[in-house]
Amino acid sequence: MRNSEHDSGHDAERSTPGTTAPAGGERRDWGWTRTATPIGPLLLAATRRGLAQVVFHADERTSRRALTRLEQYFGGPPVPEIPHLVAATAELAAYFAGELRSFRVPLDWSLTSGFNSRVLHALADGVPYGSVVGYQDLADRVGEPGAARAVGAAMGSNPLPVVVPCHRVVASDGGIGGFGGGLETKRLLLALEGVLPAPLF
């Protein structure tokens, strides 16, 4: 059950909005790749504008669902040679190796809008590596102090987890809060950044 302290999933069905092509029906070039990480395989999708989506637990079934929705959203099948995918893959490898604290790959924010986009921009711009923020604090930062519950929903709809660090949003009672990629994934990401002690096994 979702509340102000818990966000819902980053699964392929929730994090790719709609099933229609972009406004005006124009096709947009996009591509994808899958990369192995310590938190499991991630599917990365990008346009010529930037990285557009990161999908957790990208096994064959999850990847297939995500790619079908992306193809519908961007108005056609993927194309080769989207350069932002190479940059994103390299930066994620460096991040998981403890060698990168700030992602520089350009982002395509087209899979989010409205309040969710405002909250995610505030998170990306204002909550650096190794720090955390509460749901209420993030609501305050975007000028919506009564919207802590909506902040939780925005985290659940984040199309760019890890890169846009919704794992850094935690509960006000000192708990780590919810996470669409699973609490173990959230713990591992926070441990990587030194917020939590590393798991013993």
C-alpha positions in Angstrom: 0.0 0.0 0.0 1.5 3.3 -1.0 1.8 6.1 1.5 3.9 9.3 1.8 6.9 7.3 2.8 6.7 4.6 0.1 7.1 4.8 -3.7 5.7 2.3 -6.1 7.6 0.3 -8.8 9.9 1.3 -11.5 8.7 -1.7 -13.5 8.3 -1.4 -17.3 4.6 -0.9 -17.1 4.7 2.0 -14.6 7.7 3.9 -15.8 6.8 4.2 -19.5 3.8 6.4 -19.7 1.0 5.7 -22.2 1.2 3.7 -25.4 1.0 6.5 -27.9 3.6 8.2 -30.0 5.0 11.6 -29.0 2.9 14.8 -29.5 2.2 15.4 -33.1 2.8 11.8 -33.9 6.4 12.4 -34.9 8.7 9.4 -34.7 11.8 9.9 -32.6 15.0 7.9 -33.0 15.8 5.8 -29.9 17.9 2.8 -29.0 18.5 0.5 -26.1 21.1 -1.7 -24.5 21.2 -3.9 -21.4 24.1 -3.8 -19.0 25.1 -6.1 -16.1 25.5 -4.4 -12.7 25.9 -5.4 -9.0 22.1 -4.8 -8.6 21.2 -7.0 -11.6 20.7 -6.2 -15.3 19.6 -2.7 -16.2 17.9 -1.9 -19.5 18.9 1.6 -20.8 16.9 3.4 -23.4 18.0 6.7 -25.0 17.1 9.1 -27.7 19.4 11.5 -29.6 18.6 14.0 -26.8 19.8 11.8 -24.0 19.2 8.9 -21.7 15.4 8.4 -21.4 14.8 5.3 -19.3 16.5 2.9 -16.9 14.7 -0.3 -16.1 15.6 -2.5 -13.1 15.7 -6.3 -13.1 15.8 -6.3 -16.9 15.3 -10.0 -17.6 13.9 -11.1 -20.9 10.3 -10.7 -19.9 10.7 -7.3 -18.3 12.9 -6.1 -21.2 10.4 -7.2 -23.8 7.5 -5.3 -22.0 9.6 -2.2 -21.7 10.7 -2.2 -25.3 7.2 -2.7 -26.6 6.0 0.3 -24.7 9.0 2.4 -25.8 8.5 1.5 -29.4 4.9 2.6 -29.1 5.8 5.8 -27.3 8.6 6.9 -29.7 6.7 5.9 -32.8 8.8 3.1 -34.2 11.4 0.4 -33.6 14.9 1.2 -32.1 17.7 2.3 -34.3 21.5 1.6 -34.0 24.1 4.0 -32.9 22.5 6.2 -30.2 25.7 7.6 -28.7 24.2 8.4 -25.3 23.9 4.7 -24.6 27.7 4.2 -24.7 28.2 7.1 -22.3 25.5 5.9 -19.9 26.9 2.4 -19.8 30.4 3.6 -19.1 29.2 6.0 -16.4 27.1 3.4 -14.7 30.1 1.0 -14.7 32.2 3.8 -13.1 29.5 4.6 -10.5 29.2 0.9 -9.4 33.0 0.7 -9.2 33.0 3.7 -6.8 34.7 5.9 -9.3 31.9 8.3 -10.3 29.8 10.5 -8.0 27.9 12.7 -10.5 26.4 11.5 -13.8 27.1 13.7 -16.8 25.3 11.8 -19.6 22.5 14.1 -21.0 19.0 13.2 -20.0 15.8 13.1 -22.0 13.1 13.9 -19.6 10.2 13.2 -22.0 8.9 10.2 -20.1 7.9 12.4 -17.1 6.0 15.7 -16.8 4.2 18.0 -14.5 4.6 17.7 -10.8 6.6 14.5 -11.1 9.1 16.2 -13.4 9.5 19.1 -11.0 10.2 16.8 -8.1 12.6 14.7 -10.1 14.5 17.7 -11.3 14.8 19.0 -7.8 16.1 15.6 -6.7 18.7 15.4 -9.5 19.9 18.9 -9.0 19.9 19.2 -5.2 20.6 15.8 -3.6 24.2 14.8 -4.2 26.0 11.5 -3.9 26.2 10.3 -0.3 23.3 12.4 1.0 19.6 11.7 1.5 16.4 13.7 1.6 13.0 13.1 3.2 9.7 13.0 1.2 8.5 16.0 3.1 11.7 18.0 2.5 11.5 17.3 -1.2 7.9 18.5 -1.2 9.0 21.7 0.5 11.8 22.2 -2.0 9.3 22.3 -4.9 6.9 24.7 -3.0 4.3 22.0 -2.3 4.5 21.4 1.4 1.3 19.3 1.5 2.5 16.9 -1.2 4.7 14.4 0.6 2.5 11.6 -0.6 2.7 12.8 -4.2 6.5 12.9 -3.9 6.3 9.2 -3.1 4.3 8.7 -6.2 6.8 10.7 -8.2 9.6 8.5 -7.0 7.7 5.5 -8.1 7.2 6.9 -11.6 10.9 7.9 -12.0 11.9 6.7 -15.5 15.6 7.2 -14.7 16.4 5.5 -11.4 20.0 5.4 -10.2 20.9 8.3 -12.5 18.1 10.4 -11.1 18.7 9.1 -7.5 15.3 8.3 -6.0 17.2 5.8 -3.8 18.3 8.9 -1.8 14.8 9.7 -0.7 14.1 8.2 2.7 11.4 8.1 5.4 11.1 10.8 8.0 11.1 8.2 10.8 14.7 7.2 10.0 13.7 4.2 7.9 14.9 3.9 4.3 11.4 4.1 2.9 10.1 2.3 -0.1 11.7 1.6 -3.5 10.4 0.3 -6.8 13.6 -1.6 -7.4 13.2 -3.5 -4.1 14.5 -2.6 -0.7 17.6 -4.7 -1.0 18.5 -2.8 -4.2 18.0 0.5 -2.3 20.2 -0.7 0.6 22.9 -1.7 -1.8 22.9 1.7 -3.5 22.9 3.6 -0.2 25.8 1.3 1.0 27.7 2.0 -2.2 27.4 5.8 -1.5 28.4 5.4 2.2 25.0 6.2 3.6 24.5 2.7 5.1 27.1 0.2 6.2 27.9 -2.4 3.5 26.0 -5.7 3.8 28.0 -8.4 5.7 27.0 -11.0 3.2 
